[in-house]
Amino acid sequence: MPSVNGTPGASKAGNRATYEAFVKAIRNAPTVKALADWHKSNVTEIDKLPPDWLDELRVEYADRKADLEKALAA
């Protein structure tokens, strides 16, 4: 039976709330250090996400880090 977004896998449906919370945390990180600290404290849970979500999370992380670094340089 398909789960979230029509993709198979019960674990993916169960991880949706975690994934969304991670995206929100990344987007709301106030500093590069806070972003890095968040990642360190959540690495175990991050690794439990489906591979395609991990890729999306990496993009979110890299984009937020770049935005924060650009704001520091301004």
N, C-alpha and C positions, 0 to 999 in steps of 0.2 A: 504494500500500500504506500503510495507517495506521501511524503511528509512536506515540510516547509519548502516553498518554492517548487513543488513538484519533483523534488529529487528524492530518491529512495534512501532509507536509513533512519531508524528510530532515534539514534543518538543525535542526529542533526536537529531534529525537532526539539529534543530536550536541551540542546545547547544554544538555541536561538536567543533566549533571554540573556545568557552569559555573553554571547557575541555582541548583542546590542548594548549591554552595559560597558563592555570593553571599548566599543566605538565611541560611546559617550565620554568615557574617561579620557580617551586619547584626545578627542576634540576639545575637551575642557582643561587639559593640562596647561597650567599657567607658565611653566618654564621648561627648558630642555631637561634640567635636573629632575624636576617632578615627573616628567615623561619617562625618563630612564629609571627612576625609582619605582614608578608604577609597573613598568615592564618587569623589573627584577622581582617584585613581590607577587606577580601574577604569571610568571613564566610556566609554571606547572599546569595551571588551568588553560592557558593559551594553547599549549601543546596538545590539549585534548580536543580542540576544535577540528572540524573537517578540513581537509587540505585546501579546498577552494576558499574557505573563510579565512584560513591562515594567510593566504595570499592577499586577500582584501584587507586584512588587518595590518599586514606589512606595509601596504600602500598608504593606509590611513596614518600609520605611525611615521613613515618617511615624510609624508606631506606635512603633518603637524610639526615635526622636528624642523623641517625646512622653513616653515612659516615662523616658528619661534626664533630660529637663528637669524632670519631676515629682519625680524623686528628688533633684535639686539643690535644688528649692524646699522640700523637706520638712525 
